[in-house]
Amino acid sequence: MVVRTNGSLLARHGFPFSDKQAQQQFEIKTDVLIVGSGYGAAMAALGLLESRQTTSRPAVWVFEAGREYLPDDFPKTMSEMPGYVGFNKVNTAALWDVRVGTGAVTISARGLGGTSLVNANVAARADAEVLSSWPANAQIDWHSRLSLVYNKIEKLLGVRTNPDITGIGSYNAMAASAAALNANAEAAPLSINFDGPTLHSANHRPCNQCGNCVIGCHSGAKGSLNMNAWPLAKQLGASFWAGSFP
């Protein structure tokens, strides 16, 4: 496959994956072209690259329409937010991609890492009753099939609960409310780093409990894909082009 295009090559998680290229047309020769850099794209890339020996791995390019964001690139105040939000086809280069339809509103993100950049990074496993009824017509033991996958992905994303959860006022208030209703409150499993440098990123820093996960992590602690899956894919030979579409 040969792709002719214009733009810059960027992909980093604290340092450049590759040098920025001049704004000129050039050709990319590749076996596999992945468009987008969210969770689905990351798993597709790793599946292709991890299943082959080094000498037989396909050439994989990842195109991401949005730019690349480092911790200091995210909005820091509410007054900065409008410049980071795009509605429908307005401000299409913005981080937040809000689509307003007649029956639904969707929010996703443009940037290296996709919506992992702006979600709350809650990584909860599907409840047993969900797996028991989905898909209803398939005779598949989803519990067994997914258990090993869950373990692998949770390790990759660094999923764990907050070790300091009892020091957070909102959690304590929720736990007290649940107790009053004879219910339970549990700490959510999070793809957030609470310690320091991780396996795939020396620049992964510990969480400072700022609560800004959904506008972009300023501390570099969030387990977004540009901190784990994409650095691993890069090590396995993937190439990246962020800001690849106008």
Helices and strands as residue ranges (DSSP letters): E 2-5, E 26-29, E 32-35, H 39-50, G 54-56, E 60-64, G 71-73, G 78-84, E 85-87, E 96-100, E 105-109, G 114-117, H 128-132, H 142-157, E 159-160, G 165-167, H 169-180, E 190-191, G 213-215, G 225-227, H 229-235, E 239-242
